[in-house]
């Protein structure tokens, strides 16, 4: 009995629609659709479907809503580069555990009691690193444990009250994201893993996470970071290329001081000069890591182009 099906159309989207049998296959548990059109007036009955992947789908009025509503056992939903959504999309499911939305501009409301993982933003193929507006509201998603945003843009106080919104949140990824007010505050009692990478230049970041175990930072040292994570076990810092001013070294000292409480600190830098403090800085400023017991520094050599 066929339980998995992949539909890939090489025909123009406007010319191809799903067969009725596909949308009413009681045995399907996995369904992947790529580059087709879904009008929204079709009858959908997929009672056994657990995993649904939608890539480059053109939806008609209420098409997305009808499709998801016809999958009462759905656990994993992936939406990539889809268009034609109604003004506001409501994803309501008591069985959904994983949801990802990439390269799809949509105003989304998520109502999923058992949702554990949510991923949103632009994937690695998006041109010019254009950020996608995070116009998402969560309702009754208290089971969410993993939250990840890639090249997303946040407006207002989206991260306020993170602990009350997601009381069991354990993992947070923010990669190449931006926020309109320039200040990012992450307060979470149960957060254990946090990745912050490629964010805006001179962003102010405050992290209060008493149970954080691991922290990974990738990007500019010009970010102003204040961390309160007394139980931090391991921190990894990947420093990108920078200008080398004395004021930069003071900034770097303050940045590194956040990780003095960490059990282990790993630093990756482009050239040893990026992490060497000037003589004046060493004489006038306090050491940033007086209590750290395990420090591992690796130098990533800059590659010289072949034509030089």
C-alpha positions as CSV (number, residue, x, y, z in Angstrom):
1,X,0.0,0.0,0.0
2,X,1.4,3.4,-1.1
3,X,2.0,5.6,2.0
4,X,4.4,8.2,0.6
5,X,3.9,10.4,-2.5
6,X,5.9,13.2,-4.2
7,X,4.2,15.5,-6.8
8,X,6.5,17.6,-8.9
9,X,5.2,19.6,-11.8
10,X,7.4,20.8,-14.6
11,X,4.3,22.4,-16.2
12,X,3.4,26.0,-15.6
13,X,1.7,26.4,-12.2
14,X,-1.5,27.8,-13.8
15,X,-1.9,24.7,-15.9
16,X,-1.6,21.9,-13.3
17,X,-3.9,20.9,-10.5
18,X,-3.7,18.0,-8.1
19,X,-5.8,14.9,-9.0
20,X,-8.8,14.3,-6.7
21,X,-7.4,10.9,-5.7
22,X,-4.3,12.4,-4.3
23,X,-6.2,14.8,-2.0
24,X,-8.4,12.0,-0.7
25,X,-5.9,9.2,-0.2
26,X,-6.6,7.6,3.2
27,X,-3.4,5.7,3.3
28,X,-0.9,8.6,2.7
29,X,1.3,9.4,5.7
30,X,3.9,11.6,3.8
31,X,3.0,14.0,1.0
32,X,5.4,16.4,-0.8
33,X,4.2,18.9,-3.5
34,X,6.3,21.1,-5.6
35,X,5.4,23.8,-8.2
36,X,1.6,23.2,-8.6
37,X,-1.6,25.1,-8.0
38,X,-4.1,24.5,-5.3
39,X,-7.4,26.3,-5.9
40,X,-9.0,25.9,-2.6
41,X,-12.4,24.5,-3.7
42,X,-11.1,20.9,-3.8
43,X,-12.3,18.4,-1.1
44,X,-9.3,17.3,1.0
45,X,-9.5,14.2,3.1
46,X,-6.1,12.9,4.2
47,X,-6.8,11.3,7.6
48,X,-3.5,9.4,8.0
49,X,-1.1,12.2,6.7
50,X,1.6,13.1,9.2
51,X,4.1,15.0,7.1
52,X,3.3,17.6,4.5
53,X,5.9,19.5,2.4
54,X,4.7,22.4,0.2
55,X,7.2,24.1,-2.1
56,X,6.4,26.8,-4.7
57,X,2.6,26.2,-4.3
58,X,0.2,28.8,-5.7
59,X,-2.9,28.9,-3.5
60,X,-6.3,30.1,-4.4
61,X,-8.7,31.7,-1.9
62,X,-8.6,29.8,1.4
63,X,-6.6,27.1,-0.4
64,X,-4.0,26.7,2.4
65,X,-6.6,26.7,5.1
66,X,-8.7,23.9,3.4
67,X,-5.6,21.8,2.8
68,X,-4.3,21.9,6.4
69,X,-7.9,21.4,7.8
70,X,-8.2,18.2,5.8
71,X,-5.2,16.7,7.6
72,X,-6.4,15.9,11.1
73,X,-3.3,13.8,12.0
74,X,-0.7,16.2,10.7
75,X,2.5,16.4,12.7
76,X,5.1,18.1,10.4
77,X,4.3,20.9,8.0
78,X,6.9,22.7,5.8
79,X,6.0,25.7,3.6
80,X,8.6,27.1,1.3
81,X,8.3,29.8,-1.4
82,X,4.5,29.6,-1.5
83,X,2.2,32.4,-2.7
84,X,-1.5,33.3,-2.8
85,X,-2.3,33.2,0.9
86,X,-5.4,34.8,2.2
87,X,-4.7,38.1,4.2
88,X,-4.3,36.2,7.5
89,X,-3.6,32.5,7.7
90,X,-4.6,30.6,10.8
91,X,-2.8,27.3,11.4
92,X,-4.9,25.5,14.0
93,X,-4.0,21.9,14.8
94,X,-3.9,19.9,18.0
95,X,-1.5,17.3,16.5
96,X,1.1,19.6,14.8
97,X,4.5,19.2,16.3
98,X,6.8,20.9,13.8
99,X,6.1,23.9,11.5
100,X,8.5,25.8,9.2
101,X,7.8,28.7,6.9
102,X,10.5,29.9,4.6
103,X,10.5,32.5,1.8
104,X,6.8,32.9,2.1
105,X,5.4,36.4,3.0
106,X,2.4,35.6,5.1
107,X,0.6,37.0,8.1
108,X,0.4,33.9,10.3
109,X,-1.5,33.0,13.5
110,X,-0.5,29.7,15.0
111,X,-2.8,27.8,17.3
112,X,-1.1,24.5,18.1
113,X,-1.2,23.0,21.6
114,X,1.5,20.4,20.9
115,X,3.8,22.4,18.6
116,X,7.4,21.8,19.7
117,X,9.5,23.3,16.8
118,X,9.0,26.4,14.8
119,X,11.4,27.8,12.1
120,X,10.8,30.9,10.0
121,X,12.6,33.3,7.6
122,X,14.6,33.2,4.4
123,X,16.7,30.3,3.4
124,X,20.2,30.4,2.2
125,X,19.3,31.0,-1.4
126,X,17.5,34.3,-0.8
127,X,19.0,37.1,-2.8
128,X,20.6,40.2,-1.2
129,X,19.9,38.8,2.3
130,X,16.5,40.5,2.2
131,X,14.8,40.1,5.6
132,X,11.3,38.7,5.9
133,X,8.9,40.5,8.2
134,X,8.0,38.3,11.1
135,X,4.3,39.0,11.2
136,X,3.4,36.0,13.4
137,X,1.2,35.5,16.5
138,X,1.3,32.4,18.7
139,X,-1.8,31.4,20.6
140,X,-1.9,28.4,22.9
141,X,1.6,27.2,22.0
142,X,2.9,26.5,25.5
143,X,4.7,23.3,24.4
144,X,7.1,25.1,22.1
145,X,10.7,24.0,22.8
146,X,12.7,25.0,19.7
147,X,12.4,28.4,18.0
148,X,14.5,29.5,15.0
149,X,14.5,32.6,12.8
150,X,16.7,33.2,9.8
151,X,16.9,36.6,8.1
152,X,13.8,37.8,9.8
153,X,12.7,41.4,10.7
154,X,10.9,42.0,14.0
155,X,8.7,45.0,14.8
156,X,8.0,46.2,18.3
157,X,8.2,44.2,21.4
158,X,8.1,40.7,19.8
159,X,10.5,39.1,22.3
160,X,9.0,40.7,25.4
161,X,7.5,38.2,27.9
162,X,9.3,35.3,26.2
163,X,9.0,33.1,29.3
164,X,5.3,33.6,29.6
165,X,4.7,33.0,25.9
166,X,6.9,29.9,25.7
167,X,7.4,28.6,29.3
168,X,9.3,25.4,28.2
169,X,11.4,27.0,25.4
170,X,14.9,25.4,25.4
171,X,16.5,26.4,22.1
172,X,16.5,29.8,20.3
173,X,18.3,30.6,17.1
174,X,18.5,34.2,15.6
175,X,20.6,34.4,12.5
176,X,21.0,37.6,10.4
177,X,17.9,39.0,12.0
178,X,17.0,42.7,12.8
179,X,14.7,44.6,15.0
180,X,13.2,48.0,14.3
181,X,14.0,49.5,17.7
182,X,17.6,48.2,17.8
183,X,17.2,46.6,21.2
184,X,16.9,42.9,21.7
185,X,15.9,41.6,25.2
186,X,15.8,37.8,25.8
187,X,14.4,36.8,29.2
188,X,13.8,33.1,29.5
189,X,14.0,30.9,32.6
190,X,14.3,27.5,30.9
191,X,16.3,28.4,27.8
192,X,19.3,26.1,27.5
193,X,20.7,26.8,24.0
194,X,21.0,30.2,22.3
195,X,22.6,31.0,18.9
196,X,23.0,34.6,17.9
197,X,24.6,35.3,14.5
198,X,25.0,37.9,11.8
199,X,22.7,40.5,13.5
200,X,22.6,44.2,13.0
201,X,25.7,46.4,13.5
202,X,25.6,48.1,17.0
203,X,22.5,46.2,18.2
204,X,22.0,46.3,21.9
205,X,21.4,42.8,23.2
206,X,20.5,41.8,26.8
207,X,20.2,38.1,27.7
208,X,18.9,37.0,31.1
209,X,18.9,33.2,31.0
210,X,19.7,31.6,34.4
211,X,19.7,28.1,33.0
212,X,21.5,28.6,29.7
213,X,23.9,25.8,29.0
214,X,25.4,26.7,25.6
215,X,25.8,30.0,23.8
216,X,27.1,30.5,20.2
217,X,27.8,33.9,18.7
218,X,28.8,34.6,15.1
219,X,29.4,38.1,13.8
220,X,30.3,41.7,14.6
221,X,32.1,42.6,17.8
222,X,30.5,46.0,17.7
223,X,27.3,44.5,19.1
224,X,26.7,45.6,22.7
225,X,26.0,42.5,24.7
226,X,25.0,42.0,28.3
227,X,24.6,38.4,29.5
228,X,23.4,37.1,32.8
229,X,23.8,33.3,32.6
230,X,25.5,32.1,35.7
231,X,25.1,28.4,34.8
232,X,26.6,28.7,31.3
233,X,28.6,25.6,30.5
234,X,30.1,26.4,27.1
235,X,30.3,29.5,24.9
236,X,31.6,29.6,21.3
237,X,32.5,33.0,19.8
238,X,33.2,33.3,16.0
239,X,34.6,36.8,15.4
240,X,34.3,38.2,11.9
241,X,36.7,40.6,10.3
242,X,36.9,44.0,12.0
243,X,38.6,47.4,12.1
244,X,41.4,47.5,14.7
245,X,41.0,50.6,16.8
246,X,41.9,51.0,20.5
247,X,38.2,51.6,21.2
248,X,37.5,48.3,19.5
249,X,39.7,46.5,22.0
250,X,37.8,48.1,24.9
251,X,34.6,46.9,23.3
252,X,36.0,43.4,22.9
253,X,37.1,43.4,26.5
254,X,33.6,44.2,27.6
255,X,32.1,41.6,25.2
256,X,34.4,38.8,26.5
257,X,33.7,39.7,30.1
258,X,30.2,38.3,29.6
259,X,31.7,34.8,29.5
260,X,33.9,34.7,32.6
261,X,31.3,32.5,34.2
262,X,31.3,30.0,31.4
263,X,32.8,26.6,32.0
264,X,34.5,26.6,28.6
265,X,35.1,29.3,26.1
266,X,36.0,28.7,22.4
267,X,37.1,31.7,20.3
268,X,37.6,31.6,16.5
269,X,39.2,34.7,15.0
270,X,40.5,35.9,11.6
271,X,44.1,36.6,12.5
272,X,45.8,36.8,15.9
273,X,45.7,40.6,15.8
274,X,41.9,40.4,16.2
275,X,42.2,39.2,19.7
276,X,45.4,40.8,20.9
277,X,44.9,43.8,23.2
278,X,47.2,46.8,22.9
279,X,49.8,47.6,25.6
280,X,47.8,50.6,26.7
281,X,44.6,48.5,27.0
282,X,46.4,45.9,29.1
283,X,47.8,48.5,31.5
284,X,44.6,50.5,32.0
285,X,41.8,48.0,31.8
286,X,40.9,44.9,33.8
287,X,41.3,41.5,32.4
288,X,38.0,40.3,30.9
289,X,38.3,36.6,32.0
290,X,39.8,36.4,35.4
291,X,37.9,33.3,36.5
292,X,37.7,31.3,33.3
293,X,39.4,27.9,33.5
294,X,39.1,26.6,30.0
295,X,40.0,28.8,27.0
296,X,40.5,27.5,23.5
297,X,41.5,30.0,20.8
298,X,41.8,29.1,17.1
299,X,43.0,31.4,14.4
300,X,41.3,31.2,11.0
301,X,43.8,32.4,8.4
302,X,42.5,34.8,5.8
303,X,42.7,33.2,2.4
304,X,44.5,35.2,-0.3
305,X,42.7,35.2,-3.7
306,X,44.5,33.2,-6.3
307,X,45.0,36.2,-8.6
308,X,47.2,37.9,-6.0
